[in-house]
Amino acid sequence: MDWSIVFINFVYAILGCTVTLVFMAAGFKLFDKITPFNTHDELQKGNQAVGTVVAAMIIGVGIAVGLVIGMGLN
């Protein structure tokens, strides 16, 4: 087994995870800017509708960026 390939794929996956987290944070900030209410305050109040939308947005961005990373490893 060539360990350099394993190491390069590991580094690529770590960088991909970092990029994914950055895009998720940016998506949350953008969502907070375009809505007429403060998303963080609504989540603290326990607003389940806002929580569901934020969760769906985070899952969607995670899947999209994860597919890009996964296809890059092939």
ChimeraX commands (.cxc) that place a marker at each C-alpha (Angstrom):
marker #1 position 0.00,0.00,0.00 radius 0.5
marker #1 position 1.30,3.43,-0.92 radius 0.5
marker #1 position 1.03,5.55,2.25 radius 0.5
marker #1 position 1.51,8.83,0.38 radius 0.5
marker #1 position -1.82,8.33,-1.40 radius 0.5
marker #1 position -3.53,7.56,1.91 radius 0.5
marker #1 position -2.00,10.66,3.48 radius 0.5
marker #1 position -2.98,12.90,0.56 radius 0.5
marker #1 position -6.57,11.61,0.68 radius 0.5
marker #1 position -6.67,12.18,4.45 radius 0.5
marker #1 position -5.43,15.77,4.08 radius 0.5
marker #1 position -7.91,16.34,1.26 radius 0.5
marker #1 position -10.76,15.05,3.43 radius 0.5
marker #1 position -9.75,17.27,6.36 radius 0.5
marker #1 position -9.56,20.32,4.08 radius 0.5
marker #1 position -12.91,19.37,2.59 radius 0.5
marker #1 position -14.48,19.17,6.04 radius 0.5
marker #1 position -13.07,22.58,6.89 radius 0.5
marker #1 position -14.44,24.07,3.67 radius 0.5
marker #1 position -17.82,22.45,4.37 radius 0.5
marker #1 position -17.98,23.98,7.85 radius 0.5
marker #1 position -17.05,27.40,6.46 radius 0.5
marker #1 position -19.80,27.17,3.84 radius 0.5
marker #1 position -22.32,26.05,6.48 radius 0.5
marker #1 position -21.45,29.04,8.69 radius 0.5
marker #1 position -21.63,31.39,5.71 radius 0.5
marker #1 position -25.01,29.94,4.73 radius 0.5
marker #1 position -26.36,30.47,8.24 radius 0.5
marker #1 position -25.08,34.07,8.29 radius 0.5
marker #1 position -26.64,34.72,4.86 radius 0.5
marker #1 position -29.94,33.19,6.00 radius 0.5
marker #1 position -29.83,35.38,9.11 radius 0.5
marker #1 position -29.28,38.49,6.96 radius 0.5
marker #1 position -32.10,37.85,4.48 radius 0.5
marker #1 position -34.78,37.00,7.05 radius 0.5
marker #1 position -36.63,39.82,8.84 radius 0.5
marker #1 position -36.03,38.23,12.25 radius 0.5
marker #1 position -32.95,37.28,14.27 radius 0.5
marker #1 position -32.45,33.58,13.65 radius 0.5
marker #1 position -30.29,33.04,16.75 radius 0.5
marker #1 position -32.92,34.61,19.04 radius 0.5
marker #1 position -35.69,32.55,17.46 radius 0.5
marker #1 position -33.70,29.35,17.96 radius 0.5
marker #1 position -33.11,30.26,21.62 radius 0.5
marker #1 position -36.87,30.79,22.05 radius 0.5
marker #1 position -37.41,27.26,20.75 radius 0.5
marker #1 position -39.03,28.16,17.42 radius 0.5
marker #1 position -39.24,24.75,15.76 radius 0.5
marker #1 position -40.06,26.12,12.30 radius 0.5
marker #1 position -36.84,28.14,12.20 radius 0.5
marker #1 position -34.92,25.18,13.59 radius 0.5
marker #1 position -36.25,22.90,10.88 radius 0.5
marker #1 position -35.35,25.36,8.11 radius 0.5
marker #1 position -31.83,25.90,9.49 radius 0.5
marker #1 position -31.33,22.14,9.87 radius 0.5
marker #1 position -32.48,21.52,6.30 radius 0.5
marker #1 position -30.19,24.24,5.02 radius 0.5
marker #1 position -27.18,22.83,6.88 radius 0.5
marker #1 position -27.93,19.29,5.69 radius 0.5
marker #1 position -28.31,20.49,2.10 radius 0.5
marker #1 position -25.04,22.40,2.09 radius 0.5
marker #1 position -23.31,19.46,3.77 radius 0.5
marker #1 position -24.56,17.01,1.17 radius 0.5
marker #1 position -23.65,19.28,-1.73 radius 0.5
marker #1 position -20.13,19.99,-0.55 radius 0.5
marker #1 position -19.69,16.36,0.57 radius 0.5
marker #1 position -20.52,15.16,-2.93 radius 0.5
marker #1 position -17.95,17.51,-4.40 radius 0.5
marker #1 position -15.33,16.22,-1.96 radius 0.5
marker #1 position -16.30,12.59,-2.54 radius 0.5
marker #1 position -16.13,12.93,-6.29 radius 0.5
marker #1 position -12.75,14.60,-5.97 radius 0.5
marker #1 position -11.37,11.56,-4.15 radius 0.5
marker #1 position -12.21,9.24,-7.06 radius 0.5
marker link #1:1,2 radius 0.2
marker link #1:2,3 radius 0.2
marker link #1:3,4 radius 0.2
marker link #1:4,5 radius 0.2
marker link #1:5,6 radius 0.2
marker link #1:6,7 radius 0.2
marker link #1:7,8 radius 0.2
marker link #1:8,9 radius 0.2
marker link #1:9,10 radius 0.2
marker link #1:10,11 radius 0.2
marker link #1:11,12 radius 0.2
marker link #1:12,13 radius 0.2
marker link #1:13,14 radius 0.2
marker link #1:14,15 radius 0.2
marker link #1:15,16 radius 0.2
marker link #1:16,17 radius 0.2
marker link #1:17,18 radius 0.2
marker link #1:18,19 radius 0.2
marker link #1:19,20 radius 0.2
marker link #1:20,21 radius 0.2
marker link #1:21,22 radius 0.2
marker link #1:22,23 radius 0.2
marker link #1:23,24 radius 0.2
marker link #1:24,25 radius 0.2
marker link #1:25,26 radius 0.2
marker link #1:26,27 radius 0.2
marker link #1:27,28 radius 0.2
marker link #1:28,29 radius 0.2
marker link #1:29,30 radius 0.2
marker link #1:30,31 radius 0.2
marker link #1:31,32 radius 0.2
marker link #1:32,33 radius 0.2
marker link #1:33,34 radius 0.2
marker link #1:34,35 radius 0.2
marker link #1:35,36 radius 0.2
marker link #1:36,37 radius 0.2
marker link #1:37,38 radius 0.2
marker link #1:38,39 radius 0.2
marker link #1:39,40 radius 0.2
marker link #1:40,41 radius 0.2
marker link #1:41,42 radius 0.2
marker link #1:42,43 radius 0.2
marker link #1:43,44 radius 0.2
marker link #1:44,45 radius 0.2
marker link #1:45,46 radius 0.2
marker link #1:46,47 radius 0.2
marker link #1:47,48 radius 0.2
marker link #1:48,49 radius 0.2
marker link #1:49,50 radius 0.2
marker link #1:50,51 radius 0.2
marker link #1:51,52 radius 0.2
marker link #1:52,53 radius 0.2
marker link #1:53,54 radius 0.2
marker link #1:54,55 radius 0.2
marker link #1:55,56 radius 0.2
marker link #1:56,57 radius 0.2
marker link #1:57,58 radius 0.2
marker link #1:58,59 radius 0.2
marker link #1:59,60 radius 0.2
marker link #1:60,61 radius 0.2
marker link #1:61,62 radius 0.2
marker link #1:62,63 radius 0.2
marker link #1:63,64 radius 0.2
marker link #1:64,65 radius 0.2
marker link #1:65,66 radius 0.2
marker link #1:66,67 radius 0.2
marker link #1:67,68 radius 0.2
marker link #1:68,69 radius 0.2
marker link #1:69,70 radius 0.2
marker link #1:70,71 radius 0.2
marker link #1:71,72 radius 0.2
marker link #1:72,73 radius 0.2
marker link #1:73,74 radius 0.2
view
